[in-house]
């Protein structure tokens, strides 16, 4: 074997080890969720079958561990003594895998400290000394914030139903409820369907991180990033909200946190270079992704200079609905100043599963939305998908290496990130078939 071929083999084995370790991490997080969240709520046959699933997943995770240790080569024990030792090792490792991390270790399970929450409410004028905590439920989602639905009684000022939104892992997502609260107050005052902020707590000693108390609006999450509800009224309801958002005069919004990003040619080129480096570092250079980056690099010029408020993560994973009625747009942590096509491009693949893009734009424009050049929307559609793709890859791999036990993180990597690659490929095909594409950069 040549030296070059030997290096290629080593690279392949190293990549295989990473893939096996990643698969093991995904499975371990599922085991953790089964053990700590699902099984305690089950009874009868459902509980038995959940336990069996946990056993099988634990076994599979251990098999993957063994394969990763030997870079894919499975070695049988040479004698009975070695085999018995191996069995003991596997039994011990399986028991450890099926025991959730305890509070206080390097990677603790997310714990809801009900007593601290109730103590805070009783000390706060909005709750008062008579406030009683009736129920606390951690809501689904929460890849960047912990969200709790809280019911209370006999509070002095707070309503009976509120939501606590608590910061987590600022070193990864670099966002905070502090900036979100400031913006929500101003959007709520302008009539947008957003939760009204009731109290911002900056003191991290209270619950471990800064948190925001908001009113709880009616409805439930309407869908996810890839599977929106099959409801044209909801699509058009979101069109109205986005139009109203983009119609706001940014000069009237006071905020120390809003910055202009992903707008000028210089900013776009810098961001694309960052995306390329992140993708090269944290995942494979798939042809569709590389081609999309190359196309974006070649078409940065030709975008006009319109500036509006940009939500940055619009989709039905961040929307509440009751039936066909949109009741709230959530999660404003990524809001910035930028081109309105940033939101429109992010939304387009989702909206086209619910109604026609033309109907969406008609309602959007009727509510003050900007008339974007279709080619600019195409650019930001692809740009937004690449942004989410590299964001999921980076954060998920970092969390995997630190063994963060959180099923939402695992889902991001195992499902959302993989689906983003398919979406990028489809969008790349759509962009290449556009009748009036953006001009190619001349310099």
N, C-alpha and C positions, 0 to 999 in steps of 0.2 A: 504494500500500500504506500502510495506517495505521501510526502509530508502534507501536501495540500488536501489530499483526500482524507488523511487522518484528522486534520483540523475540522473538515466538514462533518466527519463522523462525530467528533466531540461536540460540535455545535448542535448537531441533531439530538444527541443524547442529553445535552444540557436543556434543550428546548423541551424534550420529552419529560424530563424531570419536573420542569416548571408546570407543564400541562397536567401531570399526575398530581402534583401538590395542589394545584388550583382545584382540580376535581375533588380532591379530598376535603379541601376547605369548604367548598360548596355543600358537600354532603354533611360535613360536621355541623354546619350552620342549620341545616334542615333537622338533624338529630336534636340539636339544642332547642329548636322551636317546638318540635314534637314533645320533648321532655318537659320543657318549662311552661309552655303556653297552651298546647292543644290537649295533651293527655289528661291534665287535671280537670278539664271541663267535660270529659267524656265518661260514659258509663256503659256497662254491658258489652255487647259484641263490638261496638265501635271502639271502645277502649282497648279491647283485646287486639283488634286488628291494627290499631295505631301502634301498640307496643310491638307487634310483629314487624311492622314497617320500620320502626326504630332499630330493631335487632338486625334486619337485613341491611339497612343503610350503614349501620355501624360496622358490620362485617365488610361491606364493600369499601368503606373508607380505609379500613385496615389493609385490605388487599392492595389498594392503590398506594398506601404508604410503603408496603414491601416492594412494589414494583419501582417506586421512585428511588428507594434506597439503592437498588441495583441497576438503575438507568434502563429498566425494561427487561432485565434478565432475571427470571425467576429461579432461585436456587433452592433445591430441596435439601433438608437436613441429611447429613451423611450417615447418621446412625440413630438408634432409638433415644439415646440420652439427649442428643441435640434436638431431636424432634419434640421430646417432652419439654425441654427448655423453651423451644419455640412456641409451643402451645401455651405454656405459662405466660410467656411474654405477650402473646396475642390476647389472652384473657384479661390480663392486667390493663393493656392498652385499650381494649374495648370498654372495660369498666370506667376508665378515665374519660374516654370519649363521651360516654353516656351520662357523665356527671357534669352538669352545667358549671361554668366558672363561678366561684363564690365572690361576693362583694369584697372589694379590697385587694384582689389580685390584679395583675398587670392589665388584664382585659376583662373587667367585670361585666356581668349581665346588666342590661338597663333595668334599674329598679325605681319604682314609683314610691317615693317616701310620703305616704299619706299623712303621717303625723306632722311632718314639717310643713306640708301645704296647708293643713288646717291651722297650725300655729301661726303661719304667716297671715292667713285670712283674718284670724281673730285679732291680730295686732294692727291690721290695716283698717282705716276708717270705712272703707267700702264693705268690709265684712263685719267688723265689730265683735265685741266680746261674746255675743250670743250666736254667732255664725256656726252652723253645724254642717260638716261635710257629709253628704248623703251617698255620693258615688263618684268614683274616679275611673275613667276608662281611657287607656292609651289607644289613640286612633290609628288606623292603618296608614301606611305611607311613612313619612318622616325620615327621609334619607339625609336631611341636613338639619332638621329641627325635631325635637320630641314634642308631640302634640297631644294634649290631654283634654278630654271632655269631662267637665266637672259639674256636678249637681250639688247645690247647697240649699239650706233653709235658714230662715231667720237672719238673713244678712241685712246690714244696715242700709247699704246703697246698691251693692252689686245685684244684678238679676239672678234668678234661681239657676240659670244655665249659662255657663261661661266656658271659654276655651283658654287653656294655658299653652303658650307656644314658647318652648325653652331651647336656648342655644345649645349646640353640641359641636364638638370637633372643629373649632374655628380655624385650625391650622390647615384643614383640608378644603372647606368650602368658602372660607374667608367672607362670610356674611354674618349679620347679626340682627336680632329683633330690634335693636336700638334704632337702626336706620329704617327698618320696616314700619315701626310704630309711627314715626314722624310722617312718613308718606301716607300711610293709611288714614290718618286723621284728616289730611288735606283732600284725599280722594273721596272719603266719606262725606265731607262737607260739600263736595261738588256733585253729589248725587249718584256716584258710581256704586254698584252693588258689591261692596266690600265690608268686612266686619269692622265695627266701630271699636277702636282701641279704648280700653277702660283704665288700664294702668300699665306703665312700663317700669320694671324693676331692674335697675342697673347693678345693684349690689349682688355680686356673685356668691356671697356667703349664705344667702337665703336658701337657694335650691341648688347650688353648685355652679350655676351659670345665669346670665341675664335671662329674663323672661318677660313675656308680654301677656297680659290678660285682655281678652277680647270678648265681645258679645258672641253668643252662639247663634248662628243663623239657621233657619230651617233647611232641610235637604240633606242629601248624602252625596259623596263623590260620584260623579256621573260616568266616569270611564277611566281608561288609563292612556298612556302615551301612544299606544298602537291600536287599541280597540275602543273607539269612541262609541257613545250610544247611538242607536239608529233613530235619530230624531232630528228632522230638519228644523223644527222650532227652536231646539237648543242651539243648533249651529247659528241660526239667525239671531238668537238672543245674545250669543257671544259676539257676533258681528257688531251689534249695537254697542256693547260695552267697549270693544276695542276702538270703534269709531269715536266714542266719547272720550276715551283716554287720549287718543292721538289729536283730538281737537283742543285739548287744554293748552293754553299759552304757557310754555315752559318758564317764561319770565315771571309768572305769577306763583310758581312753586318755590317755596323757600326750603332749601335742604343743604346741609353741609356734606351729604353723602352722595348725591347724584353726580356722576361724572359722564363725560362724553366718551363713548367707546364704540369700536367697530364701525367707524363712520368715515374718516378721511382715508385717502389712499395709503398714507403712511401707517395709520393705525391698523388697517386691514392687512397690509403686508407683514407687519410685525406679528399680528395675531396668527396669520397663516403659518409663519415660520415657527411660532410656538406650537401650533397644532401639529405640524410635521414632526418636530422634535419629540413631542409627547408620544405620538403614535409610534414612532421608531423605537422609543425607549420602552414602552409598556405593552405593545402588542405587535402582531404581524403586519407587514406592509402589504395588505391585500391590494390587488390590482384596481378594484373599483374605488378604494379609498385614495390611493395614490393618484389615480386619474382625476378624481374630484379635486384634490389639492392642486394638481397641475392646472386644471381648467380655471379654478378660482384665481390662482396666481396670474394667469394670462388675461383675466377679465376684470381686474380691480378698477381700472379706469372706466369712466363713463357713467358713474353713479352720481346723482345730483346731491345737493347739500342740505336737504330738508332735515330738520331736527325736531323730534317729538319725545315725549315720555315713551319708553319701551319697557314692557313687562319683562321680557327675556325668557320666560318659560311657560308660555301660554299653551294650554291643552286641557283636555277634560279630566286629567289627573289633578288639575288645580281648579276645578269648577264644582260647585254644589248645585244640585237640582232637585226639584220636586216634580216628578213626572216630566212634562215637557217645558217646565218653567225653570229658567236659570235663576238661582237665588243668590249666588255669590261667586266672585272670582277671588281666589286665594293665592297665598305664597308670593309676595311681592319683594322678596329678598334680593332678587337679581335685577331689579329695576334700574335703568340707567337712562341717559340721554343718548339718542341715536336715530338712525333712519327708521321710519315707520315700517319699511319693508322687512326689517328684522323680525318683527312680530308676525307680519303677514306670511313671510316665507316659512317661518317656524310652523305656522298653523296649516299651511295649504294641504299637505298630504292627509292630515286629519279631516279637514273640512270636506275634501272631495270624497270621503267615505260616507258623508252625511247628506250632502246636497251639492248643487253645482257651485263652482267657484264664482260664477257670474252672479248668482243670487246672493251669495255671501257679500260680495263687494257692493252690490246695490244697497243693502242695509247698512253696511259699513260707511259708505259715502253719505247716505241719508242722515247719519248721525255725526257727521263732521270729519270723517276719515279722509286722509290724503289720497289723491289720485296718483298712485305710484306707477312708474313704467313697468309693464309686465316682465321685461328682461331683468330689471332690478330685483323684482320679487323672486325670480328664478335664482338669481345670484345668492340672495340671502336665504332662500330655501335650502340650497346646498351648503352654504356657510353654516347655518344653524345646525344642520345634521352632523356636519364634521365637528362642530363645537361640542355637541352632546356626546358624540362617539368618543372623542378623546378625553372628555371630562369623566365619563363612566369608566373608561379603561384605566386612567391614572388613579382615580380615587379607589376603585375596586381592588386593583393590584396592591396599592399601599395598605388597604385594610386587610387584604389577605395575608400579606407579609407580617402584619402585626397581630394576625388572628383575631380580628374584631368579630365578636359573636353578635350578629345582627342580621336577621333574615332579609331585611330590606336591602342591605348592602349586597348580600349574596344574589338576590333577585336582579339587582342592577347589572351585575356582571354576567350571570348565567342566562338571563333572558333579555333584558333591555339592550345591553351592549351588542349581543349577537344580532338582535333584530335591527339595530341601527345600521349594521353593515348591509343588510338586504335592502333597507330603505334607501341608503345612499346609492346603491347600484341602480335601483329603479329611478331615483331622481336624476341620476347622471344620464340615464337613457332619455328621460323626459327633457332635460336641458339641451342635450345634443340634437333633439328633434324640433326645438323651438324655431318658429318661422322668423322671428326677429331677435336674434341673440344680441348680447352686449358686444360692442366692438372689442377686438383683441388689442391688448396694450401695445403702444407704439414705442415704448421705451422701457 
